[in-house]
């Protein structure tokens, strides 16, 4: 029997989550390093609960939940489902144990496979497909959160050994030589997903918008260019920053991207999922906030693209990433290692200047599943493109990721834009 829904195989997705968790010991999987992060064990349990709550419970005859307490422990934010463990205290859930969560996953998977073998209708297939894409989102979050956790350890242990790395590129690019430009004449155009395959509700409805002539850079901002920004006192010049960003820089003491630190000799190094290594000037800069991206763009004499501008340029140049699934994902320099030379996908999420708001005509779906995206449309900015940790097949040009403007633990990078 087939277990593939909408081109995505149920067992493959579930197995990939376990493969991502495998390098982490039980102690690694329980700790919560900050309120925005979740323990690996919680990610594994929550994605399992999603199938139990929304697919098996309502649609599998005589299904008995594995443990009624899981509805409280592993509900994320679904008000329609009921009360839940507060997000900042997910690390307090020491029981069930890591082993018991593994058993929970196995029992739910057995029930799901049996349900798929019996055959499901279109309504249930839609829920299963959503659950698979939801789990792929959590696979990326699992890596983000594990990286943040391991960075708190004074020994800076690697998630997995990255193997030998190439020597960092030499030289530091200047802003004037940063990149070429992709020009667009603007005008009326359509934005949003056309509904031909899977998309999240926030990617539609497809609608018409008007753009002034513009240009976007043909690659991402590099670490070398960011070093030039730092050397020019970029983190200490109030004239470059939005007011809230400047307050955040001073409150948090930022002087470099997240995961950057200086060695005893004064050189910059960065922490990756493969451990610490020297900053490579040719690689895309990542783990910068919207505030930092905006300040850098202003320093460089440009701006950030709107999400509409980004989509118009990217959709005709979209190259699905081929390097997803690397053991220790980290962005690569443009055009190296088989990467997309334009870097629209597979390297870093790219901050846009667009607030995360509903498209014209957007309506929240009824029921708990309708809480998936719509209720977060405030105080967030849109990122586009996908990153080195995004699972294969999960990205598309219309995908709207979103984070608060001060967030840095996601793989967020920068692409410049300008008026024509």
SULNOR-V806713 format. One record per backbone hydrogen bond with DSSP energy under -1.0 kcal/mol. NH is the residue of the N-H (numbers start at 1). CO is the residue of the C=O. If there is no record, write none. Layout:
NH | CO
NH | CO
This chain:
5 | 8
8 | 5
10 | 3
13 | 9
14 | 10
15 | 11
16 | 12
17 | 13
18 | 14
19 | 15
20 | 16
21 | 17
22 | 18
24 | 21
29 | 25
31 | 27
37 | 34
41 | 29
43 | 39
44 | 40
45 | 41
46 | 42
47 | 43
49 | 45
50 | 46
52 | 48
53 | 49
54 | 50
55 | 51
56 | 51
57 | 52
59 | 55
60 | 56
63 | 60
70 | 67
71 | 68
73 | 69
74 | 70
79 | 77
81 | 78
82 | 78
85 | 72
89 | 86
90 | 87
92 | 89
93 | 90
94 | 92
101 | 97
102 | 98
103 | 99
104 | 100
105 | 101
106 | 102
107 | 103
108 | 104
109 | 105
110 | 106
111 | 107
112 | 108
113 | 109
114 | 110
115 | 111
116 | 112
117 | 113
118 | 114
119 | 115
125 | 121
126 | 122
127 | 123
128 | 124
129 | 125
130 | 126
131 | 127
132 | 128
133 | 129
134 | 130
135 | 131
136 | 132
137 | 133
138 | 134
139 | 135
140 | 136
141 | 137
142 | 138
143 | 139
144 | 140
145 | 141
146 | 142
147 | 143
148 | 144
149 | 145
150 | 146
151 | 147
152 | 149
156 | 153
159 | 273
160 | 273
177 | 174
178 | 175
182 | 216
184 | 214
187 | 211
189 | 209
191 | 207
193 | 203
203 | 200
204 | 201
207 | 191
209 | 189
211 | 187
214 | 184
215 | 418
216 | 182
217 | 416
218 | 180
221 | 414
223 | 283
224 | 281
226 | 222
227 | 223
228 | 224
229 | 225
230 | 226
231 | 227
232 | 228
233 | 230
234 | 229
236 | 233
240 | 237
241 | 238
246 | 242
247 | 243
248 | 244
249 | 245
250 | 246
251 | 247
252 | 248
253 | 249
254 | 249
258 | 287
260 | 257
261 | 269
263 | 267
266 | 263
269 | 261
270 | 277
271 | 259
272 | 275
275 | 272
277 | 270
279 | 268
283 | 280
285 | 221
288 | 412
290 | 405
291 | 405
293 | 289
294 | 290
295 | 291
296 | 292
297 | 293
298 | 294
299 | 295
300 | 296
302 | 297
303 | 417
310 | 306
311 | 307
312 | 308
313 | 309
314 | 310
315 | 311
317 | 314
336 | 333
339 | 336
343 | 340
349 | 411
350 | 384
351 | 413
352 | 382
353 | 305
356 | 380
357 | 355
362 | 359
371 | 368
372 | 369
376 | 373
377 | 374
378 | 376
381 | 403
382 | 354
383 | 401
384 | 350
388 | 347
390 | 387
394 | 391
399 | 396
401 | 383
403 | 381
407 | 404
412 | 410
413 | 349
417 | 303
418 | 215
420 | 213
